[in-house]
Amino acid sequence: MDTVFLLWHKHVLADENEDIKLIGVYRSSEDAEEARARVGSKPGFAAHPEGFLVEPYELNRDHWAEGYVVV
């Protein structure tokens, strides 16, 4: 099973909506943490350092298989 690591940044806005950014996709969690260090001092990210999240993501797998409805 092949896995990559996604680096996300999430910021909750004043109106309670979320602003979520995918920073990048990396071969290892260490690479993702290095990317966090590189972008962590940039405008916006520096003001919200708690917003970073590294998640493993399996390749060659359906991650959204249930379908969806429009609300």
HTML snippet that shows the backbone in 3Dmol.js (N, CA, C, O; Angstrom):
<script src="https://3Dmol.org/build/3Dmol-min.js"></script>
<div id="view" style="width:600px;height:400px;position:relative"></div>
<script>
const pdb = `
ATOM      1  N   MET A   1       0.856  -1.182   0.000  1.00  0.00           N
ATOM      2  CA  MET A   1       0.000   0.000   0.000  1.00  0.00           C
ATOM      3  C   MET A   1       0.894   1.235   0.000  1.00  0.00           C
ATOM      4  O   MET A   1       1.775   1.364   0.851  1.00  0.00           O
ATOM      5  N   ASP A   2       0.674   2.140  -0.945  1.00  0.00           N
ATOM      6  CA  ASP A   2       1.438   3.375  -1.035  1.00  0.00           C
ATOM      7  C   ASP A   2       0.682   4.494  -0.340  1.00  0.00           C
ATOM      8  O   ASP A   2      -0.532   4.631  -0.492  1.00  0.00           O
ATOM      9  N   THR A   3       1.414   5.289   0.422  1.00  0.00           N
ATOM     10  CA  THR A   3       0.817   6.401   1.150  1.00  0.00           C
ATOM     11  C   THR A   3       1.628   7.652   0.896  1.00  0.00           C
ATOM     12  O   THR A   3       2.858   7.611   0.871  1.00  0.00           O
ATOM     13  N   VAL A   4       0.936   8.771   0.705  1.00  0.00           N
ATOM     14  CA  VAL A   4       1.556  10.089   0.656  1.00  0.00           C
ATOM     15  C   VAL A   4       1.025  10.871   1.857  1.00  0.00           C
ATOM     16  O   VAL A   4       0.139  10.399   2.570  1.00  0.00           O
ATOM     17  N   PHE A   5       1.566  12.053   2.071  1.00  0.00           N
ATOM     18  CA  PHE A   5       1.165  12.862   3.216  1.00  0.00           C
ATOM     19  C   PHE A   5       0.727  14.234   2.732  1.00  0.00           C
ATOM     20  O   PHE A   5       1.467  14.927   2.032  1.00  0.00           O
ATOM     21  N   LEU A   6      -0.485  14.615   3.113  1.00  0.00           N
ATOM     22  CA  LEU A   6      -1.062  15.894   2.724  1.00  0.00           C
ATOM     23  C   LEU A   6      -0.825  16.902   3.837  1.00  0.00           C
ATOM     24  O   LEU A   6      -1.037  16.602   5.012  1.00  0.00           O
ATOM     25  N   LEU A   7      -0.387  18.093   3.464  1.00  0.00           N
ATOM     26  CA  LEU A   7      -0.236  19.185   4.417  1.00  0.00           C
ATOM     27  C   LEU A   7      -1.338  20.193   4.147  1.00  0.00           C
ATOM     28  O   LEU A   7      -1.400  20.796   3.076  1.00  0.00           O
ATOM     29  N   TRP A   8      -2.208  20.368   5.137  1.00  0.00           N
ATOM     30  CA  TRP A   8      -3.346  21.280   5.059  1.00  0.00           C
ATOM     31  C   TRP A   8      -3.152  22.449   6.015  1.00  0.00           C
ATOM     32  O   TRP A   8      -2.405  22.348   6.989  1.00  0.00           O
ATOM     33  N   HIS A   9      -3.820  23.544   5.735  1.00  0.00           N
ATOM     34  CA  HIS A   9      -3.946  24.627   6.709  1.00  0.00           C
ATOM     35  C   HIS A   9      -5.407  25.044   6.752  1.00  0.00           C
ATOM     36  O   HIS A   9      -6.017  25.345   5.726  1.00  0.00           O
ATOM     37  N   LYS A  10      -5.959  25.056   7.981  1.00  0.00           N
ATOM     38  CA  LYS A  10      -7.356  25.434   8.167  1.00  0.00           C
ATOM     39  C   LYS A  10      -7.424  26.644   9.089  1.00  0.00           C
ATOM     40  O   LYS A  10      -6.776  26.694  10.135  1.00  0.00           O
ATOM     41  N   HIS A  11      -8.230  27.618   8.671  1.00  0.00           N
ATOM     42  CA  HIS A  11      -8.428  28.837   9.452  1.00  0.00           C
ATOM     43  C   HIS A  11      -9.927  29.103   9.532  1.00  0.00           C
ATOM     44  O   HIS A  11     -10.613  29.134   8.511  1.00  0.00           O
ATOM     45  N   VAL A  12     -10.433  29.294  10.748  1.00  0.00           N
ATOM     46  CA  VAL A  12     -11.849  29.610  10.932  1.00  0.00           C
ATOM     47  C   VAL A  12     -12.016  31.122  10.801  1.00  0.00           C
ATOM     48  O   VAL A  12     -11.370  31.893  11.511  1.00  0.00           O
ATOM     49  N   LEU A  13     -12.889  31.534   9.887  1.00  0.00           N
ATOM     50  CA  LEU A  13     -13.115  32.954   9.615  1.00  0.00           C
ATOM     51  C   LEU A  13     -14.086  33.553  10.617  1.00  0.00           C
ATOM     52  O   LEU A  13     -14.729  32.827  11.375  1.00  0.00           O
ATOM     53  N   ALA A  14     -14.193  34.869  10.623  1.00  0.00           N
ATOM     54  CA  ALA A  14     -15.060  35.580  11.568  1.00  0.00           C
ATOM     55  C   ALA A  14     -16.520  35.139  11.449  1.00  0.00           C
ATOM     56  O   ALA A  14     -17.246  35.141  12.444  1.00  0.00           O
ATOM     57  N   ASP A  15     -16.955  34.763  10.252  1.00  0.00           N
ATOM     58  CA  ASP A  15     -18.351  34.344  10.062  1.00  0.00           C
ATOM     59  C   ASP A  15     -18.544  32.854  10.324  1.00  0.00           C
ATOM     60  O   ASP A  15     -19.576  32.290   9.960  1.00  0.00           O
ATOM     61  N   GLU A  16     -17.555  32.212  10.955  1.00  0.00           N
ATOM     62  CA  GLU A  16     -17.571  30.792  11.309  1.00  0.00           C
ATOM     63  C   GLU A  16     -17.363  29.849  10.128  1.00  0.00           C
ATOM     64  O   GLU A  16     -17.367  28.633  10.316  1.00  0.00           O
ATOM     65  N   ASN A  17     -17.182  30.374   8.920  1.00  0.00           N
ATOM     66  CA  ASN A  17     -16.819  29.531   7.791  1.00  0.00           C
ATOM     67  C   ASN A  17     -15.351  29.153   7.926  1.00  0.00           C
ATOM     68  O   ASN A  17     -14.599  29.803   8.652  1.00  0.00           O
ATOM     69  N   GLU A  18     -14.949  28.104   7.227  1.00  0.00           N
ATOM     70  CA  GLU A  18     -13.569  27.652   7.263  1.00  0.00           C
ATOM     71  C   GLU A  18     -12.882  27.939   5.939  1.00  0.00           C
ATOM     72  O   GLU A  18     -13.460  27.749   4.868  1.00  0.00           O
ATOM     73  N   ASP A  19     -11.652  28.396   6.025  1.00  0.00           N
ATOM     74  CA  ASP A  19     -10.799  28.585   4.864  1.00  0.00           C
ATOM     75  C   ASP A  19      -9.749  27.483   4.928  1.00  0.00           C
ATOM     76  O   ASP A  19      -8.867  27.511   5.785  1.00  0.00           O
ATOM     77  N   ILE A  20      -9.845  26.507   4.015  1.00  0.00           N
ATOM     78  CA  ILE A  20      -8.958  25.348   4.048  1.00  0.00           C
ATOM     79  C   ILE A  20      -8.097  25.353   2.791  1.00  0.00           C
ATOM     80  O   ILE A  20      -8.598  25.463   1.672  1.00  0.00           O
ATOM     81  N   LYS A  21      -6.784  25.231   3.007  1.00  0.00           N
ATOM     82  CA  LYS A  21      -5.840  25.226   1.889  1.00  0.00           C
ATOM     83  C   LYS A  21      -5.039  23.933   1.906  1.00  0.00           C
ATOM     84  O   LYS A  21      -4.554  23.513   2.956  1.00  0.00           O
ATOM     85  N   LEU A  22      -4.901  23.305   0.752  1.00  0.00           N
ATOM     86  CA  LEU A  22      -3.986  22.181   0.607  1.00  0.00           C
ATOM     87  C   LEU A  22      -2.634  22.776   0.231  1.00  0.00           C
ATOM     88  O   LEU A  22      -2.477  23.323  -0.860  1.00  0.00           O
ATOM     89  N   ILE A  23      -1.663  22.671   1.126  1.00  0.00           N
ATOM     90  CA  ILE A  23      -0.343  23.243   0.890  1.00  0.00           C
ATOM     91  C   ILE A  23       0.449  22.375  -0.089  1.00  0.00           C
ATOM     92  O   ILE A  23       1.105  22.884  -0.998  1.00  0.00           O
ATOM     93  N   GLY A  24       0.376  21.055   0.111  1.00  0.00           N
ATOM     94  CA  GLY A  24       1.118  20.178  -0.783  1.00  0.00           C
ATOM     95  C   GLY A  24       0.953  18.718  -0.422  1.00  0.00           C
ATOM     96  O   GLY A  24       0.338  18.370   0.586  1.00  0.00           O
ATOM     97  N   VAL A  25       1.527  17.859  -1.282  1.00  0.00           N
ATOM     98  CA  VAL A  25       1.496  16.412  -1.118  1.00  0.00           C
ATOM     99  C   VAL A  25       2.951  15.942  -1.098  1.00  0.00           C
ATOM    100  O   VAL A  25       3.741  16.307  -1.968  1.00  0.00           O
ATOM    101  N   TYR A  26       3.298  15.119  -0.085  1.00  0.00           N
ATOM    102  CA  TYR A  26       4.693  14.772   0.153  1.00  0.00           C
ATOM    103  C   TYR A  26       4.879  13.271   0.306  1.00  0.00           C
ATOM    104  O   TYR A  26       3.946  12.552   0.665  1.00  0.00           O
ATOM    105  N   ARG A  27       6.090  12.807   0.032  1.00  0.00           N
ATOM    106  CA  ARG A  27       6.418  11.375   0.097  1.00  0.00           C
ATOM    107  C   ARG A  27       6.481  10.848   1.529  1.00  0.00           C
ATOM    108  O   ARG A  27       6.266   9.657   1.755  1.00  0.00           O
ATOM    109  N   SER A  28       6.771  11.711   2.492  1.00  0.00           N
ATOM    110  CA  SER A  28       6.889  11.258   3.880  1.00  0.00           C
ATOM    111  C   SER A  28       6.326  12.319   4.818  1.00  0.00           C
ATOM    112  O   SER A  28       6.170  13.480   4.440  1.00  0.00           O
ATOM    113  N   SER A  29       6.026  11.905   6.041  1.00  0.00           N
ATOM    114  CA  SER A  29       5.552  12.877   7.030  1.00  0.00           C
ATOM    115  C   SER A  29       6.654  13.868   7.361  1.00  0.00           C
ATOM    116  O   SER A  29       6.374  15.028   7.664  1.00  0.00           O
ATOM    117  N   GLU A  30       7.912  13.423   7.306  1.00  0.00           N
ATOM    118  CA  GLU A  30       9.036  14.324   7.551  1.00  0.00           C
ATOM    119  C   GLU A  30       9.100  15.418   6.488  1.00  0.00           C
ATOM    120  O   GLU A  30       9.351  16.580   6.806  1.00  0.00           O
ATOM    121  N   ASP A  31       8.871  15.046   5.220  1.00  0.00           N
ATOM    122  CA  ASP A  31       8.850  16.043   4.140  1.00  0.00           C
ATOM    123  C   ASP A  31       7.728  17.050   4.366  1.00  0.00           C
ATOM    124  O   ASP A  31       7.907  18.245   4.131  1.00  0.00           O
ATOM    125  N   ALA A  32       6.574  16.571   4.821  1.00  0.00           N
ATOM    126  CA  ALA A  32       5.442  17.457   5.088  1.00  0.00           C
ATOM    127  C   ALA A  32       5.768  18.414   6.235  1.00  0.00           C
ATOM    128  O   ALA A  32       5.416  19.593   6.181  1.00  0.00           O
ATOM    129  N   GLU A  33       6.436  17.912   7.265  1.00  0.00           N
ATOM    130  CA  GLU A  33       6.821  18.770   8.390  1.00  0.00           C
ATOM    131  C   GLU A  33       7.853  19.811   7.955  1.00  0.00           C
ATOM    132  O   GLU A  33       7.828  20.944   8.436  1.00  0.00           O
ATOM    133  N   GLU A  34       8.746  19.440   7.062  1.00  0.00           N
ATOM    134  CA  GLU A  34       9.717  20.406   6.527  1.00  0.00           C
ATOM    135  C   GLU A  34       9.003  21.498   5.739  1.00  0.00           C
ATOM    136  O   GLU A  34       9.383  22.666   5.806  1.00  0.00           O
ATOM    137  N   ALA A  35       7.967  21.118   4.992  1.00  0.00           N
ATOM    138  CA  ALA A  35       7.179  22.109   4.249  1.00  0.00           C
ATOM    139  C   ALA A  35       6.451  23.032   5.215  1.00  0.00           C
ATOM    140  O   ALA A  35       6.375  24.238   4.979  1.00  0.00           O
ATOM    141  N   ARG A  36       5.919  22.482   6.297  1.00  0.00           N
ATOM    142  CA  ARG A  36       5.258  23.308   7.317  1.00  0.00           C
ATOM    143  C   ARG A  36       6.243  24.356   7.849  1.00  0.00           C
ATOM    144  O   ARG A  36       5.886  25.520   8.029  1.00  0.00           O
ATOM    145  N   ALA A  37       7.470  23.934   8.096  1.00  0.00           N
ATOM    146  CA  ALA A  37       8.482  24.870   8.584  1.00  0.00           C
ATOM    147  C   ALA A  37       8.786  25.958   7.552  1.00  0.00           C
ATOM    148  O   ALA A  37       9.009  27.114   7.911  1.00  0.00           O
ATOM    149  N   ARG A  38       8.795  25.583   6.264  1.00  0.00           N
ATOM    150  CA  ARG A  38       9.082  26.570   5.208  1.00  0.00           C
ATOM    151  C   ARG A  38       7.986  27.615   5.077  1.00  0.00           C
ATOM    152  O   ARG A  38       8.282  28.797   4.903  1.00  0.00           O
ATOM    153  N   VAL A  39       6.723  27.203   5.157  1.00  0.00           N
ATOM    154  CA  VAL A  39       5.625  28.145   4.928  1.00  0.00           C
ATOM    155  C   VAL A  39       5.105  28.771   6.220  1.00  0.00           C
ATOM    156  O   VAL A  39       4.351  29.743   6.179  1.00  0.00           O
ATOM    157  N   GLY A  40       5.502  28.219   7.363  1.00  0.00           N
ATOM    158  CA  GLY A  40       4.957  28.658   8.644  1.00  0.00           C
ATOM    159  C   GLY A  40       5.205  30.113   8.985  1.00  0.00           C
ATOM    160  O   GLY A  40       4.470  30.692   9.786  1.00  0.00           O
ATOM    161  N   SER A  41       6.218  30.712   8.399  1.00  0.00           N
ATOM    162  CA  SER A  41       6.509  32.121   8.686  1.00  0.00           C
ATOM    163  C   SER A  41       5.904  33.073   7.658  1.00  0.00           C
ATOM    164  O   SER A  41       6.072  34.287   7.764  1.00  0.00           O
ATOM    165  N   LYS A  42       5.214  32.541   6.683  1.00  0.00           N
ATOM    166  CA  LYS A  42       4.607  33.368   5.632  1.00  0.00           C
ATOM    167  C   LYS A  42       3.345  34.062   6.152  1.00  0.00           C
ATOM    168  O   LYS A  42       2.722  33.598   7.107  1.00  0.00           O
ATOM    169  N   PRO A  43       2.969  35.191   5.507  1.00  0.00           N
ATOM    170  CA  PRO A  43       1.770  35.923   5.938  1.00  0.00           C
ATOM    171  C   PRO A  43       0.542  35.011   6.006  1.00  0.00           C
ATOM    172  O   PRO A  43       0.335  34.166   5.135  1.00  0.00           O
ATOM    173  N   GLY A  44      -0.249  35.191   7.031  1.00  0.00           N
ATOM    174  CA  GLY A  44      -1.438  34.377   7.243  1.00  0.00           C
ATOM    175  C   GLY A  44      -1.116  33.129   8.030  1.00  0.00           C
ATOM    176  O   GLY A  44      -1.711  32.889   9.081  1.00  0.00           O
ATOM    177  N   PHE A  45      -0.181  32.324   7.541  1.00  0.00           N
ATOM    178  CA  PHE A  45       0.193  31.107   8.242  1.00  0.00           C
ATOM    179  C   PHE A  45       0.840  31.428   9.589  1.00  0.00           C
ATOM    180  O   PHE A  45       0.572  30.757  10.585  1.00  0.00           O
ATOM    181  N   ALA A  46       1.694  32.454   9.616  1.00  0.00           N
ATOM    182  CA  ALA A  46       2.384  32.820  10.854  1.00  0.00           C
ATOM    183  C   ALA A  46       1.397  33.260  11.932  1.00  0.00           C
ATOM    184  O   ALA A  46       1.635  33.038  13.120  1.00  0.00           O
ATOM    185  N   ALA A  47       0.297  33.878  11.525  1.00  0.00           N
ATOM    186  CA  ALA A  47      -0.707  34.342  12.483  1.00  0.00           C
ATOM    187  C   ALA A  47      -1.574  33.202  13.018  1.00  0.00           C
ATOM    188  O   ALA A  47      -2.249  33.359  14.035  1.00  0.00           O
ATOM    189  N   HIS A  48      -1.555  32.056  12.334  1.00  0.00           N
ATOM    190  CA  HIS A  48      -2.403  30.929  12.726  1.00  0.00           C
ATOM    191  C   HIS A  48      -1.616  29.616  12.645  1.00  0.00           C
ATOM    192  O   HIS A  48      -1.979  28.729  11.872  1.00  0.00           O
ATOM    193  N   PRO A  49      -0.550  29.485  13.429  1.00  0.00           N
ATOM    194  CA  PRO A  49       0.290  28.280  13.335  1.00  0.00           C
ATOM    195  C   PRO A  49      -0.420  27.010  13.775  1.00  0.00           C
ATOM    196  O   PRO A  49       0.010  25.912  13.423  1.00  0.00           O
ATOM    197  N   GLU A  50      -1.494  27.139  14.533  1.00  0.00           N
ATOM    198  CA  GLU A  50      -2.238  25.961  14.994  1.00  0.00           C
ATOM    199  C   GLU A  50      -3.083  25.336  13.891  1.00  0.00           C
ATOM    200  O   GLU A  50      -3.653  24.262  14.081  1.00  0.00           O
ATOM    201  N   GLY A  51      -3.170  25.995  12.746  1.00  0.00           N
ATOM    202  CA  GLY A  51      -4.036  25.531  11.678  1.00  0.00           C
ATOM    203  C   GLY A  51      -3.463  24.436  10.800  1.00  0.00           C
ATOM    204  O   GLY A  51      -4.173  23.916   9.941  1.00  0.00           O
ATOM    205  N   PHE A  52      -2.199  24.067  10.985  1.00  0.00           N
ATOM    206  CA  PHE A  52      -1.577  23.053  10.134  1.00  0.00           C
ATOM    207  C   PHE A  52      -1.996  21.648  10.545  1.00  0.00           C
ATOM    208  O   PHE A  52      -2.174  21.355  11.727  1.00  0.00           O
ATOM    209  N   LEU A  53      -2.149  20.780   9.535  1.00  0.00           N
ATOM    210  CA  LEU A  53      -2.485  19.386   9.759  1.00  0.00           C
ATOM    211  C   LEU A  53      -1.805  18.545   8.689  1.00  0.00           C
ATOM    212  O   LEU A  53      -1.896  18.848   7.500  1.00  0.00           O
ATOM    213  N   VAL A  54      -1.125  17.488   9.115  1.00  0.00           N
ATOM    214  CA  VAL A  54      -0.518  16.520   8.198  1.00  0.00           C
ATOM    215  C   VAL A  54      -1.341  15.249   8.291  1.00  0.00           C
ATOM    216  O   VAL A  54      -1.542  14.706   9.378  1.00  0.00           O
ATOM    217  N   GLU A  55      -1.820  14.772   7.134  1.00  0.00           N
ATOM    218  CA  GLU A  55      -2.635  13.559   7.097  1.00  0.00           C
ATOM    219  C   GLU A  55      -2.073  12.556   6.097  1.00  0.00           C
ATOM    220  O   GLU A  55      -1.721  12.934   4.979  1.00  0.00           O
ATOM    221  N   PRO A  56      -1.984  11.283   6.481  1.00  0.00           N
ATOM    222  CA  PRO A  56      -1.614  10.258   5.494  1.00  0.00           C
ATOM    223  C   PRO A  56      -2.769  10.046   4.523  1.00  0.00           C
ATOM    224  O   PRO A  56      -3.936  10.190   4.889  1.00  0.00           O
ATOM    225  N   TYR A  57      -2.435   9.701   3.283  1.00  0.00           N
ATOM    226  CA  TYR A  57      -3.452   9.512   2.247  1.00  0.00           C
ATOM    227  C   TYR A  57      -3.030   8.330   1.387  1.00  0.00           C
ATOM    228  O   TYR A  57      -1.986   8.369   0.735  1.00  0.00           O
ATOM    229  N   GLU A  58      -3.837   7.287   1.386  1.00  0.00           N
ATOM    230  CA  GLU A  58      -3.521   6.083   0.623  1.00  0.00           C
ATOM    231  C   GLU A  58      -3.794   6.301  -0.866  1.00  0.00           C
ATOM    232  O   GLU A  58      -4.817   6.868  -1.251  1.00  0.00           O
ATOM    233  N   LEU A  59      -2.863   5.843  -1.683  1.00  0.00           N
ATOM    234  CA  LEU A  59      -3.019   5.913  -3.134  1.00  0.00           C
ATOM    235  C   LEU A  59      -3.784   4.690  -3.640  1.00  0.00           C
ATOM    236  O   LEU A  59      -3.839   3.657  -2.972  1.00  0.00           O
ATOM    237  N   ASN A  60      -4.365   4.823  -4.817  1.00  0.00           N
ATOM    238  CA  ASN A  60      -5.091   3.731  -5.484  1.00  0.00           C
ATOM    239  C   ASN A  60      -6.243   3.202  -4.631  1.00  0.00           C
ATOM    240  O   ASN A  60      -6.490   1.997  -4.587  1.00  0.00           O
ATOM    241  N   ARG A  61      -6.942   4.111  -3.957  1.00  0.00           N
ATOM    242  CA  ARG A  61      -8.093   3.755  -3.132  1.00  0.00           C
ATOM    243  C   ARG A  61      -9.159   4.822  -3.327  1.00  0.00           C
ATOM    244  O   ARG A  61      -8.842   6.009  -3.409  1.00  0.00           O
ATOM    245  N   ASP A  62     -10.413   4.411  -3.400  1.00  0.00           N
ATOM    246  CA  ASP A  62     -11.517   5.374  -3.483  1.00  0.00           C
ATOM    247  C   ASP A  62     -11.713   5.987  -2.098  1.00  0.00           C
ATOM    248  O   ASP A  62     -11.952   5.273  -1.123  1.00  0.00           O
ATOM    249  N   HIS A  63     -11.612   7.292  -2.020  1.00  0.00           N
ATOM    250  CA  HIS A  63     -11.757   7.969  -0.732  1.00  0.00           C
ATOM    251  C   HIS A  63     -13.145   8.588  -0.564  1.00  0.00           C
ATOM    252  O   HIS A  63     -13.512   8.995   0.538  1.00  0.00           O
ATOM    253  N   TRP A  64     -13.898   8.659  -1.626  1.00  0.00           N
ATOM    254  CA  TRP A  64     -15.260   9.190  -1.559  1.00  0.00           C
ATOM    255  C   TRP A  64     -16.122   8.286  -2.425  1.00  0.00           C
ATOM    256  O   TRP A  64     -16.311   8.549  -3.613  1.00  0.00           O
ATOM    257  N   ALA A  65     -16.642   7.227  -1.831  1.00  0.00           N
ATOM    258  CA  ALA A  65     -17.349   6.215  -2.611  1.00  0.00           C
ATOM    259  C   ALA A  65     -18.852   6.193  -2.355  1.00  0.00           C
ATOM    260  O   ALA A  65     -19.567   5.402  -2.971  1.00  0.00           O
ATOM    261  N   GLU A  66     -19.344   7.050  -1.454  1.00  0.00           N
ATOM    262  CA  GLU A  66     -20.754   6.994  -1.070  1.00  0.00           C
ATOM    263  C   GLU A  66     -21.671   7.809  -1.964  1.00  0.00           C
ATOM    264  O   GLU A  66     -22.890   7.698  -1.834  1.00  0.00           O
ATOM    265  N   GLY A  67     -21.150   8.608  -2.848  1.00  0.00           N
ATOM    266  CA  GLY A  67     -21.965   9.534  -3.621  1.00  0.00           C
ATOM    267  C   GLY A  67     -22.186  10.806  -2.822  1.00  0.00           C
ATOM    268  O   GLY A  67     -21.539  11.013  -1.796  1.00  0.00           O
ATOM    269  N   TYR A  68     -23.102  11.669  -3.288  1.00  0.00           N
ATOM    270  CA  TYR A  68     -23.366  12.917  -2.574  1.00  0.00           C
ATOM    271  C   TYR A  68     -24.739  13.458  -2.930  1.00  0.00           C
ATOM    272  O   TYR A  68     -25.345  13.032  -3.913  1.00  0.00           O
ATOM    273  N   VAL A  69     -25.228  14.394  -2.134  1.00  0.00           N
ATOM    274  CA  VAL A  69     -26.470  15.087  -2.410  1.00  0.00           C
ATOM    275  C   VAL A  69     -26.181  16.581  -2.386  1.00  0.00           C
ATOM    276  O   VAL A  69     -25.275  17.031  -1.685  1.00  0.00           O
ATOM    277  N   VAL A  70     -26.942  17.338  -3.140  1.00  0.00           N
ATOM    278  CA  VAL A  70     -26.814  18.785  -3.157  1.00  0.00           C
ATOM    279  C   VAL A  70     -27.817  19.357  -2.164  1.00  0.00           C
ATOM    280  O   VAL A  70     -29.003  19.031  -2.220  1.00  0.00           O
ATOM    281  N   VAL A  71     -27.349  20.201  -1.263  1.00  0.00           N
ATOM    282  CA  VAL A  71     -28.197  20.783  -0.230  1.00  0.00           C
ATOM    283  C   VAL A  71     -28.612  22.180  -0.643  1.00  0.00           C
ATOM    284  O   VAL A  71     -29.336  22.851   0.093  1.00  0.00           O
TER     285      VAL A  71
END
`;
const viewer = $3Dmol.createViewer("view");
viewer.addModel(pdb, "pdb");
viewer.setStyle({}, {cartoon: {color: "spectrum"}});
viewer.zoomTo();
viewer.render();
</script>
